[in-house]
């Protein structure tokens, strides 16, 4: 069977798009929850590695006051079998994380996904996110606005042959509860090795937790885009927003 003209172009385009759909590895993200006082936040990222086809799951426990990982974390699981499904590897990681999830009573404190901006979203800017901290109607409280700026930084020895220049980021509030703000939450001066070879970032979402009798805790989910084996990879990091003084 021969294809001509527009039909041939359509078939070629479909094949190209199918190949692109299999390239790269953009991890999914699943918030797990907070400790009752909001001092600890946990989330999972999971997906299938490009190139090998191995499934993986990483679970992060963040000390929201120190902006560090809890000792002994992150918890990582990977199944080196391209026929293994995501459910199996996620169950392995979740089993390893269960003791910490129980210790910090996270199942009873899932938090609120106050905003979410996945890489598939086309109408919301990648570097700015505006939201409210309470899920009520009519709205209560003022607007929070976040802005991310990418920072050109020297490539590490690992990345020098992959990207001539690595990219870091800074993250700051433009407004907090309706009031103008310029509070900086994060600013890179170097690229951590855990990010591999980053080429860009986006503000992926915001989690909010309301501890009893205390101010809400905000956690910004930032998506890291990096050079991968078959295309761009996407991973997640969490940036705590300490309670404003």
C-alpha positions in Angstrom: 0.0 0.0 0.0 1.4 3.4 -1.0 0.6 6.7 0.9 0.5 9.9 -1.0 0.4 13.6 -0.1 -1.3 14.6 3.1 -1.9 11.0 4.2 1.8 10.2 4.1 2.6 13.3 6.0 0.0 12.4 8.6 1.4 8.9 9.0 4.9 10.2 9.4 3.8 12.8 12.0 2.0 10.1 13.9 5.0 7.9 14.0 7.2 10.8 15.0 4.9 11.8 17.9 4.7 8.1 19.0 8.5 8.1 19.2 8.6 11.4 21.1 6.0 10.1 23.6 8.4 7.3 24.6 11.5 9.6 24.9 12.5 11.2 28.1 11.4 10.5 31.7 9.1 13.0 33.4 8.5 11.7 36.9 5.0 11.8 38.4 4.7 13.3 41.9 2.5 12.2 44.8 2.4 14.2 48.1 2.3 11.9 51.1 1.6 14.3 54.0 2.9 16.4 56.9 3.7 15.8 60.5 1.0 17.4 62.7 3.1 20.5 63.4 4.1 20.9 59.8 7.8 20.4 60.6 8.2 17.4 58.2 6.8 16.9 54.7 7.0 13.8 52.5 6.4 13.2 48.9 7.0 10.5 46.3 8.3 10.8 42.7 8.0 7.8 40.4 8.3 6.7 36.8 10.1 4.6 34.2 13.7 5.4 33.3 14.3 6.3 29.7 16.8 4.0 28.0 16.6 1.0 30.4 12.8 1.0 31.0 13.4 0.2 34.7 10.6 1.5 37.0 11.6 3.5 40.1 10.2 5.3 43.1 11.9 7.8 45.4 10.3 9.0 48.6 11.6 12.2 50.2 11.2 13.4 53.8 11.9 17.1 54.2 12.7 18.9 57.5 10.7 22.0 56.6 12.5 24.2 59.2 16.0 23.2 58.3 15.3 22.6 54.6 17.2 19.3 54.7 16.4 15.6 54.3 15.7 13.6 57.4 18.5 11.2 58.3 18.5 8.0 56.2 16.4 9.5 53.5 15.6 9.8 50.6 14.2 6.2 50.2 14.8 4.8 46.8 13.6 1.7 45.0 14.3 0.5 41.5 13.5 -2.8 39.7 16.0 -3.6 37.0 13.5 -5.5 34.9 11.8 -3.6 32.1 8.7 -5.8 32.4 8.1 -4.9 36.1 5.3 -2.5 36.6 5.1 0.7 38.6 2.8 -0.8 41.2 5.5 -3.2 42.4 8.3 -0.7 42.7 6.0 1.8 44.4 4.9 -0.8 46.9 8.6 -1.5 47.7 9.4 2.1 48.4 6.2 2.7 50.4 7.0 -0.4 52.5 10.5 1.1 53.3 9.0 4.5 54.1 6.0 3.2 56.2 7.8 3.5 59.6 8.6 7.2 59.0 5.1 7.9 57.6 3.6 6.3 60.8 6.1 8.0 63.1 5.1 11.4 61.8 1.4 10.6 61.6 1.2 11.7 57.9 -1.8 9.8 56.8 -4.0 12.0 59.1 -2.3 15.2 57.7 -2.2 15.0 53.9 -2.2 18.7 53.5 -3.9 20.7 50.7 -2.7 20.8 47.1 -3.3 24.6 46.8 -1.9 24.8 43.3 -0.7 22.4 40.6 1.0 23.3 37.3 2.2 20.1 35.5 4.4 20.2 32.5 1.4 19.4 30.3 -0.3 22.7 31.3 -0.3 25.2 28.5 -2.1 28.2 29.9 -0.2 28.9 33.2 3.4 30.3 33.1 6.1 27.9 34.1 7.9 30.4 36.3 5.0 32.0 38.2 2.2 30.6 40.3 -0.7 32.4 42.1 -2.9 30.8 44.7 -4.8 31.0 48.0 -3.9 29.0 51.1 -7.5 28.0 52.1 -9.9 25.8 50.1 -13.1 27.6 50.8 -15.8 29.4 48.8 -16.2 32.3 48.9 -12.5 32.9 49.1 -10.9 33.8 52.4 -7.5 35.5 52.7 -5.2 37.2 50.2 -3.3 36.0 47.2 0.1 34.4 47.3 2.3 34.8 44.2 5.6 32.9 43.6 8.2 33.7 40.9 11.1 31.5 39.8 14.1 32.8 37.9 16.6 30.6 36.2 20.3 31.3 36.9 23.2 30.4 34.5 25.9 28.5 36.4 29.1 26.7 35.4 28.6 23.1 34.4 30.0 20.4 36.6 32.7 18.0 35.3 29.9 15.4 34.9 27.8 17.7 32.7 30.5 19.6 30.7 30.2 17.4 27.7 26.4 17.3 27.9 25.4 20.9 28.4 27.8 23.8 28.0 26.1 25.6 30.8 24.0 24.3 33.7 21.0 26.1 35.1 20.2 26.9 38.7 17.2 28.9 40.1 16.0 31.3 42.7 12.5 31.3 44.1 10.8 34.2 45.9 7.4 35.5 46.9 5.9 38.5 45.0 3.0 38.7 47.4 2.0 36.9 50.6 -1.6 36.9 51.8 -2.3 39.8 49.5 0.6 42.0 50.6 3.6 42.8 48.4 6.7 40.7 49.2 10.2 40.0 48.0 11.1 37.2 50.4 13.6 34.8 48.8 13.0 31.2 49.6 15.9 29.7 47.7 18.8 30.9 45.5 21.4 28.5 44.0 25.1 29.3 44.0 26.1 25.9 42.7 24.3 22.9 41.2 23.9 19.8 43.5 25.0 16.6 41.9 21.6 15.1 42.7 20.1 17.3 39.9 22.4 15.8 37.3 22.6 18.2 34.3 19.7 20.7 34.7 18.5 22.7 31.7 15.4 24.4 33.2 12.8 24.5 36.0 9.1 25.1 36.6 7.0 25.8 39.6 5.1 22.6 39.7 2.7 23.1 42.6 2.2 24.2 46.2 1.3 22.1 49.3 -0.2 23.9 52.3 -0.7 22.4 55.8 -2.6 24.1 58.6 -1.2 23.0 62.0 -3.6 23.5 65.0 -3.1 26.9 66.5 -0.3 27.9 64.1 0.3 29.7 60.9 0.0 27.6 57.7 3.1 25.9 56.3 3.7 26.2 52.5 5.9 23.8 50.5 6.7 24.7 46.9 7.2 21.7 44.5 9.7 22.6 41.8 10.2 20.5 38.8 13.8 20.1 37.6 14.2 19.5 33.8 17.5 17.9 32.9 19.3 16.2 30.0 18.3 12.6 29.8 19.3 9.5 27.8 16.5 9.8 25.2 15.2 13.3 25.9 14.5 15.6 28.8 14.0 14.1 32.2 11.9 15.7 35.0 12.4 15.3 38.7 11.0 17.0 41.8 12.4 19.0 44.7 10.5 20.6 47.6 11.3 24.1 48.8 9.8 25.0 52.2 8.5 28.5 52.8 9.2 29.3 56.4 6.6 31.2 58.3 7.2 34.9 57.6 8.7 36.8 60.6 
